[in-house]
Each structure stands twice: as structure tokens, then as C-alpha cells.
């Protein structure tokens, strides 16, 4: 998941560099049933495309 977020941030041209000791809030799929399974499928699909 961190890889996906890092890639997304890397492609965004309008983002400032991260600052040390600053808190950055990330949305998480807490209580979003089925989200974890969908994420795993997307990651497996991306891994298979790289083979």
C-alpha cells in the first residue's frame, strides 16, 4: 500500500516536500468492508502485469 501511495505522490507535480516532525493524515479503509480484498486483487493484478 505504501508503494502505491508513494507512486501516486511521485506523479503529482503540485506537492510540497514532506517536512520532518509534521503529522500527515492518511485515509485508511477502516470499517470499509471489502476494501482490503479489492486492494489485494489490485496488487496481485499489478504484480502479474510486471511478469
C-alpha angles and dihedrals in degrees: 000000000000089000091056092048092047092050090049092050091046092058095047108096097192101062127112120225116269114262124222118251092013119125116236117192118215123194112241130195093243110161090358097127114211094019094104092052092048091049092050090051091050092049092048090048091051091048091051092051090055092057 
